[in-house]
Amino acid sequence: MIGITGAGGFIGSHLVAALLSRNEEVIATDLSESVPMNLRDFSSNPMFHYSACDVGSSVSAPKAFLSSTNVIYHLASTVGVDQYINDPLGTIDNIVTGTRNVLEYCIEFNVRLISMSTSEIYGKNKEVPWSETSDRVLGDPSIDRWSYSTSKSLCEHLINAAHRKHKLPTTIIRPFNVYGPRQRPSFVIPATIQRILNGQPPLVYDDGEQTRCFTYVGDLTKGLVLSLDSESAIGQTFNLGSERESTINEVVEIALRACGSTLRPIHLDTAKEFGSHYEDIGRRVPDASKALRILGWKAETTLEEGITRTVEWMKLHPA
């Protein structure tokens, strides 16, 4: 049986679907007492089970949930720049405490752990592409943006220590700018599409020449499943990301074409909008060769294909 924390979220719901399609029995957990909207289509599947669970609270993270599984995907986390700028203290507490609680139960019951980290780990290291052993280069701790990267890196330290000290079977995944259906519109691609579909000009931060390697959620999900299937993945960390580098300006142009829109973007001055507690990253590019070598994984969905699929989904789900 496979457990998933944060299963009601964007990536978690896609992972649930992928595992159920393989006829795996899944215990999905999230904060909601009722089955989250993203998971309701699975409610009638006899291989799907849902349990409300706040892994950030040691009291409400029941041993029954963890002890009944042989694998845990730990996806529960605070995500999004807006979240960790607005509440850096809550971000740190949620991420570190939740991971620590899950990890302790995995050690107690010898449950394999596949944990979601982030490409933000690398900070503003200018030596791209980043391999899994690239240095972390962060800014001043007074910049709230780095609270997320620092929290996730501490979790990686905890997981790697548990693997070495307790021989716990662990795998760490660092995704790169994942997008696709069901992602909330506070992230660049769904936010851009939502504005365009509502007849509003898309917003571009600063000059829009910062680059990202956007990874379609279906590709990431395949990588998560391959990590489960591979014994060679134990004790390893993997970058899962497209190696196509695109500027934000390019992404917005692709979204405009996919929506059939002639709107022009508005550029936003982040210094005025977010103040001194925000700092952007100029380039974010993965070296995904390790995932290809060990897992046989490579991002295959083009940015044009992925954005078109996302536009189609958002047209059908305007709420």
Contacts in CASP RR format, 6 or more apart in sequence:
PFRMAT RR
TARGET T0000
AUTHOR 0000-0000-0000
METHOD contacts of the structure
MODEL  1
MIGITGAGGFIGSHLVAALLSRNEEVIATDLSESVPMNLRDFSSNPMFHY
SACDVGSSVSAPKAFLSSTNVIYHLASTVGVDQYINDPLGTIDNIVTGTR
NVLEYCIEFNVRLISMSTSEIYGKNKEVPWSETSDRVLGDPSIDRWSYST
SKSLCEHLINAAHRKHKLPTTIIRPFNVYGPRQRPSFVIPATIQRILNGQ
PPLVYDDGEQTRCFTYVGDLTKGLVLSLDSESAIGQTFNLGSERESTINE
VVEIALRACGSTLRPIHLDTAKEFGSHYEDIGRRVPDASKALRILGWKAE
TTLEEGITRTVEWMKLHPA
1 25 0 8 1.000
1 26 0 8 1.000
1 27 0 8 1.000
1 68 0 8 1.000
1 69 0 8 1.000
1 70 0 8 1.000
2 19 0 8 1.000
2 24 0 8 1.000
2 25 0 8 1.000
2 26 0 8 1.000
2 27 0 8 1.000
2 69 0 8 1.000
2 70 0 8 1.000
2 71 0 8 1.000
2 72 0 8 1.000
2 73 0 8 1.000
2 228 0 8 1.000
3 26 0 8 1.000
3 27 0 8 1.000
3 28 0 8 1.000
3 29 0 8 1.000
3 65 0 8 1.000
3 69 0 8 1.000
3 71 0 8 1.000
3 72 0 8 1.000
3 73 0 8 1.000
4 12 0 8 1.000
4 15 0 8 1.000
4 16 0 8 1.000
4 19 0 8 1.000
4 26 0 8 1.000
4 27 0 8 1.000
4 28 0 8 1.000
4 29 0 8 1.000
4 72 0 8 1.000
4 73 0 8 1.000
4 75 0 8 1.000
5 29 0 8 1.000
5 30 0 8 1.000
5 53 0 8 1.000
5 55 0 8 1.000
5 72 0 8 1.000
5 73 0 8 1.000
5 74 0 8 1.000
5 75 0 8 1.000
5 76 0 8 1.000
5 102 0 8 1.000
6 12 0 8 1.000
6 28 0 8 1.000
6 29 0 8 1.000
6 30 0 8 1.000
6 75 0 8 1.000
6 76 0 8 1.000
6 77 0 8 1.000
7 13 0 8 1.000
7 15 0 8 1.000
7 16 0 8 1.000
7 26 0 8 1.000
7 28 0 8 1.000
7 29 0 8 1.000
7 30 0 8 1.000
7 36 0 8 1.000
7 39 0 8 1.000
7 50 0 8 1.000
7 75 0 8 1.000
8 16 0 8 1.000
8 28 0 8 1.000
8 30 0 8 1.000
8 32 0 8 1.000
8 36 0 8 1.000
8 38 0 8 1.000
8 39 0 8 1.000
9 30 0 8 1.000
9 36 0 8 1.000
9 38 0 8 1.000
9 75 0 8 1.000
9 182 0 8 1.000
10 38 0 8 1.000
10 178 0 8 1.000
10 180 0 8 1.000
10 182 0 8 1.000
10 183 0 8 1.000
10 184 0 8 1.000
10 217 0 8 1.000
11 75 0 8 1.000
11 116 0 8 1.000
11 175 0 8 1.000
11 178 0 8 1.000
11 217 0 8 1.000
11 220 0 8 1.000
11 221 0 8 1.000
12 28 0 8 1.000
12 38 0 8 1.000
12 73 0 8 1.000
12 75 0 8 1.000
13 36 0 8 1.000
13 38 0 8 1.000
13 39 0 8 1.000
13 182 0 8 1.000
14 182 0 8 1.000
14 217 0 8 1.000
14 218 0 8 1.000
14 220 0 8 1.000
14 221 0 8 1.000
15 73 0 8 1.000
15 75 0 8 1.000
15 221 0 8 1.000
15 224 0 8 1.000
15 225 0 8 1.000
16 26 0 8 1.000
16 28 0 8 1.000
16 39 0 8 1.000
16 42 0 8 1.000
16 48 0 8 1.000
17 42 0 8 1.000
17 221 0 8 1.000
18 218 0 8 1.000
18 221 0 8 1.000
18 222 0 8 1.000
18 224 0 8 1.000
18 225 0 8 1.000
19 26 0 8 1.000
19 225 0 8 1.000
20 26 0 8 1.000
20 42 0 8 1.000
20 45 0 8 1.000
20 47 0 8 1.000
20 48 0 8 1.000
22 225 0 8 1.000
23 47 0 8 1.000
24 47 0 8 1.000
25 47 0 8 1.000
25 49 0 8 1.000
26 47 0 8 1.000
26 48 0 8 1.000
26 49 0 8 1.000
27 49 0 8 1.000
27 50 0 8 1.000
27 51 0 8 1.000
27 65 0 8 1.000
27 68 0 8 1.000
27 69 0 8 1.000
28 39 0 8 1.000
28 42 0 8 1.000
28 48 0 8 1.000
28 49 0 8 1.000
28 50 0 8 1.000
28 51 0 8 1.000
29 50 0 8 1.000
29 51 0 8 1.000
29 52 0 8 1.000
29 53 0 8 1.000
29 55 0 8 1.000
29 65 0 8 1.000
29 76 0 8 1.000
30 36 0 8 1.000
30 39 0 8 1.000
30 50 0 8 1.000
30 52 0 8 1.000
30 53 0 8 1.000
30 76 0 8 1.000
31 52 0 8 1.000
31 53 0 8 1.000
31 54 0 8 1.000
32 52 0 8 1.000
33 52 0 8 1.000
35 43 0 8 1.000
35 50 0 8 1.000
38 182 0 8 1.000
39 48 0 8 1.000
39 50 0 8 1.000
42 48 0 8 1.000
43 50 0 8 1.000
51 62 0 8 1.000
51 65 0 8 1.000
53 60 0 8 1.000
53 61 0 8 1.000
53 62 0 8 1.000
53 65 0 8 1.000
54 60 0 8 1.000
54 61 0 8 1.000
55 61 0 8 1.000
55 74 0 8 1.000
55 76 0 8 1.000
55 98 0 8 1.000
55 101 0 8 1.000
55 102 0 8 1.000
56 76 0 8 1.000
56 93 0 8 1.000
56 94 0 8 1.000
56 97 0 8 1.000
56 98 0 8 1.000
56 101 0 8 1.000
57 97 0 8 1.000
57 101 0 8 1.000
58 101 0 8 1.000
61 98 0 8 1.000
61 101 0 8 1.000
61 102 0 8 1.000
61 105 0 8 1.000
63 105 0 8 1.000
63 108 0 8 1.000
63 109 0 8 1.000
66 72 0 8 1.000
66 102 0 8 1.000
66 105 0 8 1.000
66 106 0 8 1.000
66 109 0 8 1.000
66 111 0 8 1.000
67 105 0 8 1.000
67 108 0 8 1.000
67 109 0 8 1.000
67 111 0 8 1.000
69 111 0 8 1.000
70 111 0 8 1.000
70 112 0 8 1.000
71 111 0 8 1.000
71 112 0 8 1.000
71 113 0 8 1.000
71 114 0 8 1.000
71 228 0 8 1.000
72 102 0 8 1.000
72 106 0 8 1.000
72 111 0 8 1.000
72 112 0 8 1.000
72 113 0 8 1.000
72 114 0 8 1.000
73 114 0 8 1.000
73 115 0 8 1.000
73 116 0 8 1.000
73 224 0 8 1.000
74 99 0 8 1.000
74 102 0 8 1.000
74 113 0 8 1.000
74 114 0 8 1.000
74 115 0 8 1.000
74 116 0 8 1.000
75 116 0 8 1.000
76 98 0 8 1.000
76 102 0 8 1.000
77 94 0 8 1.000
77 95 0 8 1.000
77 116 0 8 1.000
77 152 0 8 1.000
78 84 0 8 1.000
78 87 0 8 1.000
78 90 0 8 1.000
78 91 0 8 1.000
78 94 0 8 1.000
78 95 0 8 1.000
78 148 0 8 1.000
80 148 0 8 1.000
80 186 0 8 1.000
80 187 0 8 1.000
81 145 0 8 1.000
81 148 0 8 1.000
81 278 0 8 1.000
82 186 0 8 1.000
83 91 0 8 1.000
84 91 0 8 1.000
84 144 0 8 1.000
84 145 0 8 1.000
84 147 0 8 1.000
84 148 0 8 1.000
85 144 0 8 1.000
85 145 0 8 1.000
85 274 0 8 1.000
85 277 0 8 1.000
85 278 0 8 1.000
88 144 0 8 1.000
88 147 0 8 1.000
89 147 0 8 1.000
91 147 0 8 1.000
91 148 0 8 1.000
91 151 0 8 1.000
92 147 0 8 1.000
92 150 0 8 1.000
92 151 0 8 1.000
95 148 0 8 1.000
95 151 0 8 1.000
95 152 0 8 1.000
95 155 0 8 1.000
96 151 0 8 1.000
96 154 0 8 1.000
96 155 0 8 1.000
99 115 0 8 1.000
99 155 0 8 1.000
99 158 0 8 1.000
99 159 0 8 1.000
100 155 0 8 1.000
100 158 0 8 1.000
102 113 0 8 1.000
102 115 0 8 1.000
103 113 0 8 1.000
103 158 0 8 1.000
103 159 0 8 1.000
103 162 0 8 1.000
103 168 0 8 1.000
105 111 0 8 1.000
106 112 0 8 1.000
106 113 0 8 1.000
106 162 0 8 1.000
106 168 0 8 1.000
107 162 0 8 1.000
107 166 0 8 1.000
107 168 0 8 1.000
110 168 0 8 1.000
112 168 0 8 1.000
112 169 0 8 1.000
112 170 0 8 1.000
112 171 0 8 1.000
112 234 0 8 1.000
113 159 0 8 1.000
113 162 0 8 1.000
113 168 0 8 1.000
113 169 0 8 1.000
113 170 0 8 1.000
113 171 0 8 1.000
114 170 0 8 1.000
114 171 0 8 1.000
114 173 0 8 1.000
114 224 0 8 1.000
114 227 0 8 1.000
114 228 0 8 1.000
115 155 0 8 1.000
115 159 0 8 1.000
115 170 0 8 1.000
115 171 0 8 1.000
115 172 0 8 1.000
115 173 0 8 1.000
116 173 0 8 1.000
116 175 0 8 1.000
117 152 0 8 1.000
117 155 0 8 1.000
117 156 0 8 1.000
117 172 0 8 1.000
117 173 0 8 1.000
117 174 0 8 1.000
117 175 0 8 1.000
117 237 0 8 1.000
118 148 0 8 1.000
118 149 0 8 1.000
118 152 0 8 1.000
118 174 0 8 1.000
118 175 0 8 1.000
119 130 0 8 1.000
119 174 0 8 1.000
119 175 0 8 1.000
119 176 0 8 1.000
119 177 0 8 1.000
119 239 0 8 1.000
119 241 0 8 1.000
119 284 0 8 1.000
119 286 0 8 1.000
120 148 0 8 1.000
120 149 0 8 1.000
120 152 0 8 1.000
120 281 0 8 1.000
121 136 0 8 1.000
121 149 0 8 1.000
121 152 0 8 1.000
121 153 0 8 1.000
121 156 0 8 1.000
121 174 0 8 1.000
122 130 0 8 1.000
122 134 0 8 1.000
122 135 0 8 1.000
122 136 0 8 1.000
122 137 0 8 1.000
122 284 0 8 1.000
123 136 0 8 1.000
123 137 0 8 1.000
123 138 0 8 1.000
123 139 0 8 1.000
123 146 0 8 1.000
123 149 0 8 1.000
123 281 0 8 1.000
124 137 0 8 1.000
124 138 0 8 1.000
124 139 0 8 1.000
124 279 0 8 1.000
124 281 0 8 1.000
124 282 0 8 1.000
125 134 0 8 1.000
125 135 0 8 1.000
125 136 0 8 1.000
125 137 0 8 1.000
126 137 0 8 1.000
126 283 0 8 1.000
127 134 0 8 1.000
127 135 0 8 1.000
128 283 0 8 1.000
128 284 0 8 1.000
128 285 0 8 1.000
129 243 0 8 1.000
129 285 0 8 1.000
129 286 0 8 1.000
129 287 0 8 1.000
130 239 0 8 1.000
130 284 0 8 1.000
130 285 0 8 1.000
130 286 0 8 1.000
130 287 0 8 1.000
131 239 0 8 1.000
131 287 0 8 1.000
131 289 0 8 1.000
131 290 0 8 1.000
132 174 0 8 1.000
132 237 0 8 1.000
132 238 0 8 1.000
132 239 0 8 1.000
132 287 0 8 1.000
132 290 0 8 1.000
134 287 0 8 1.000
136 149 0 8 1.000
136 153 0 8 1.000
138 146 0 8 1.000
138 149 0 8 1.000
138 150 0 8 1.000
139 146 0 8 1.000
139 279 0 8 1.000
140 146 0 8 1.000
141 150 0 8 1.000
142 277 0 8 1.000
143 276 0 8 1.000
143 277 0 8 1.000
143 278 0 8 1.000
143 279 0 8 1.000
144 277 0 8 1.000
144 278 0 8 1.000
145 277 0 8 1.000
145 278 0 8 1.000
145 279 0 8 1.000
146 279 0 8 1.000
156 172 0 8 1.000
156 237 0 8 1.000
159 170 0 8 1.000
159 172 0 8 1.000
160 170 0 8 1.000
160 172 0 8 1.000
160 235 0 8 1.000
162 168 0 8 1.000
162 170 0 8 1.000
163 169 0 8 1.000
163 170 0 8 1.000
163 234 0 8 1.000
163 235 0 8 1.000
169 234 0 8 1.000
169 235 0 8 1.000
170 234 0 8 1.000
170 235 0 8 1.000
171 227 0 8 1.000
171 233 0 8 1.000
171 234 0 8 1.000
171 235 0 8 1.000
171 236 0 8 1.000
171 237 0 8 1.000
171 238 0 8 1.000
172 236 0 8 1.000
172 237 0 8 1.000
172 238 0 8 1.000
173 223 0 8 1.000
173 224 0 8 1.000
173 227 0 8 1.000
173 237 0 8 1.000
173 238 0 8 1.000
173 240 0 8 1.000
174 237 0 8 1.000
174 238 0 8 1.000
174 239 0 8 1.000
174 240 0 8 1.000
174 286 0 8 1.000
175 215 0 8 1.000
175 220 0 8 1.000
175 240 0 8 1.000
175 241 0 8 1.000
176 212 0 8 1.000
176 213 0 8 1.000
176 214 0 8 1.000
176 215 0 8 1.000
176 239 0 8 1.000
176 240 0 8 1.000
176 241 0 8 1.000
176 242 0 8 1.000
176 284 0 8 1.000
176 286 0 8 1.000
177 212 0 8 1.000
177 213 0 8 1.000
177 214 0 8 1.000
177 215 0 8 1.000
177 241 0 8 1.000
177 284 0 8 1.000
178 214 0 8 1.000
178 215 0 8 1.000
178 216 0 8 1.000
178 217 0 8 1.000
178 220 0 8 1.000
179 187 0 8 1.000
179 188 0 8 1.000
179 189 0 8 1.000
179 190 0 8 1.000
179 214 0 8 1.000
179 215 0 8 1.000
179 216 0 8 1.000
179 217 0 8 1.000
179 306 0 8 1.000
179 307 0 8 1.000
179 310 0 8 1.000
180 189 0 8 1.000
180 190 0 8 1.000
180 216 0 8 1.000
180 217 0 8 1.000
180 218 0 8 1.000
180 306 0 8 1.000
180 309 0 8 1.000
180 310 0 8 1.000
180 313 0 8 1.000
181 217 0 8 1.000
181 309 0 8 1.000
181 310 0 8 1.000
181 313 0 8 1.000
181 314 0 8 1.000
181 317 0 8 1.000
182 217 0 8 1.000
182 313 0 8 1.000
183 189 0 8 1.000
183 190 0 8 1.000
183 217 0 8 1.000
183 310 0 8 1.000
184 190 0 8 1.000
185 191 0 8 1.000
185 193 0 8 1.000
185 194 0 8 1.000
188 212 0 8 1.000
188 248 0 8 1.000
188 251 0 8 1.000
189 214 0 8 1.000
189 251 0 8 1.000
189 255 0 8 1.000
189 307 0 8 1.000
189 310 0 8 1.000
190 310 0 8 1.000
190 314 0 8 1.000
191 202 0 8 1.000
191 203 0 8 1.000
192 202 0 8 1.000
192 203 0 8 1.000
192 251 0 8 1.000
192 252 0 8 1.000
192 255 0 8 1.000
193 255 0 8 1.000
193 258 0 8 1.000
193 259 0 8 1.000
193 307 0 8 1.000
193 310 0 8 1.000
193 311 0 8 1.000
193 314 0 8 1.000
194 314 0 8 1.000
195 201 0 8 1.000
195 202 0 8 1.000
195 203 0 8 1.000
196 202 0 8 1.000
196 255 0 8 1.000
196 256 0 8 1.000
196 259 0 8 1.000
196 261 0 8 1.000
196 263 0 8 1.000
197 259 0 8 1.000
197 311 0 8 1.000
197 314 0 8 1.000
197 315 0 8 1.000
197 318 0 8 1.000
199 261 0 8 1.000
199 263 0 8 1.000
200 263 0 8 1.000
201 263 0 8 1.000
201 264 0 8 1.000
201 265 0 8 1.000
201 266 0 8 1.000
202 252 0 8 1.000
202 255 0 8 1.000
202 256 0 8 1.000
202 263 0 8 1.000
202 265 0 8 1.000
202 266 0 8 1.000
203 265 0 8 1.000
203 266 0 8 1.000
203 267 0 8 1.000
203 268 0 8 1.000
204 248 0 8 1.000
204 249 0 8 1.000
204 252 0 8 1.000
204 265 0 8 1.000
204 266 0 8 1.000
204 267 0 8 1.000
204 268 0 8 1.000
205 248 0 8 1.000
205 267 0 8 1.000
205 268 0 8 1.000
205 270 0 8 1.000
205 280 0 8 1.000
206 267 0 8 1.000
206 268 0 8 1.000
206 269 0 8 1.000
206 270 0 8 1.000
206 280 0 8 1.000
207 249 0 8 1.000
207 267 0 8 1.000
208 247 0 8 1.000
208 248 0 8 1.000
208 249 0 8 1.000
208 267 0 8 1.000
209 247 0 8 1.000
209 248 0 8 1.000
209 249 0 8 1.000
210 247 0 8 1.000
210 248 0 8 1.000
210 280 0 8 1.000
210 281 0 8 1.000
210 282 0 8 1.000
210 283 0 8 1.000
211 245 0 8 1.000
211 246 0 8 1.000
211 247 0 8 1.000
211 248 0 8 1.000
211 282 0 8 1.000
211 283 0 8 1.000
211 284 0 8 1.000
211 285 0 8 1.000
212 245 0 8 1.000
212 246 0 8 1.000
212 248 0 8 1.000
212 251 0 8 1.000
212 284 0 8 1.000
213 241 0 8 1.000
213 242 0 8 1.000
213 243 0 8 1.000
213 244 0 8 1.000
213 245 0 8 1.000
213 246 0 8 1.000
213 284 0 8 1.000
213 285 0 8 1.000
213 286 0 8 1.000
214 242 0 8 1.000
214 244 0 8 1.000
214 246 0 8 1.000
214 251 0 8 1.000
214 303 0 8 1.000
215 240 0 8 1.000
215 241 0 8 1.000
215 242 0 8 1.000
215 299 0 8 1.000
216 242 0 8 1.000
216 299 0 8 1.000
216 301 0 8 1.000
216 305 0 8 1.000
216 306 0 8 1.000
216 309 0 8 1.000
218 301 0 8 1.000
219 240 0 8 1.000
219 241 0 8 1.000
219 242 0 8 1.000
219 299 0 8 1.000
219 300 0 8 1.000
219 301 0 8 1.000
220 240 0 8 1.000
220 241 0 8 1.000
222 297 0 8 1.000
223 240 0 8 1.000
223 291 0 8 1.000
223 295 0 8 1.000
223 297 0 8 1.000
224 240 0 8 1.000
226 233 0 8 1.000
226 295 0 8 1.000
226 296 0 8 1.000
226 297 0 8 1.000
227 233 0 8 1.000
227 238 0 8 1.000
227 295 0 8 1.000
230 294 0 8 1.000
230 295 0 8 1.000
232 294 0 8 1.000
232 295 0 8 1.000
233 294 0 8 1.000
233 295 0 8 1.000
236 290 0 8 1.000
236 294 0 8 1.000
238 290 0 8 1.000
238 291 0 8 1.000
238 294 0 8 1.000
238 295 0 8 1.000
238 297 0 8 1.000
239 286 0 8 1.000
239 287 0 8 1.000
239 288 0 8 1.000
239 290 0 8 1.000
239 291 0 8 1.000
240 286 0 8 1.000
240 288 0 8 1.000
240 291 0 8 1.000
240 297 0 8 1.000
240 299 0 8 1.000
241 286 0 8 1.000
241 288 0 8 1.000
241 291 0 8 1.000
241 299 0 8 1.000
242 286 0 8 1.000
242 288 0 8 1.000
242 299 0 8 1.000
242 301 0 8 1.000
242 303 0 8 1.000
243 285 0 8 1.000
243 286 0 8 1.000
243 287 0 8 1.000
243 288 0 8 1.000
243 299 0 8 1.000
244 299 0 8 1.000
244 302 0 8 1.000
244 303 0 8 1.000
245 283 0 8 1.000
245 285 0 8 1.000
246 303 0 8 1.000
249 265 0 8 1.000
251 303 0 8 1.000
251 307 0 8 1.000
252 265 0 8 1.000
254 303 0 8 1.000
254 304 0 8 1.000
254 307 0 8 1.000
255 307 0 8 1.000
255 311 0 8 1.000
256 262 0 8 1.000
256 263 0 8 1.000
258 304 0 8 1.000
258 307 0 8 1.000
258 308 0 8 1.000
258 311 0 8 1.000
259 311 0 8 1.000
270 278 0 8 1.000
270 280 0 8 1.000
288 297 0 8 1.000
288 298 0 8 1.000
288 299 0 8 1.000
291 297 0 8 1.000
291 298 0 8 1.000
292 298 0 8 1.000
END
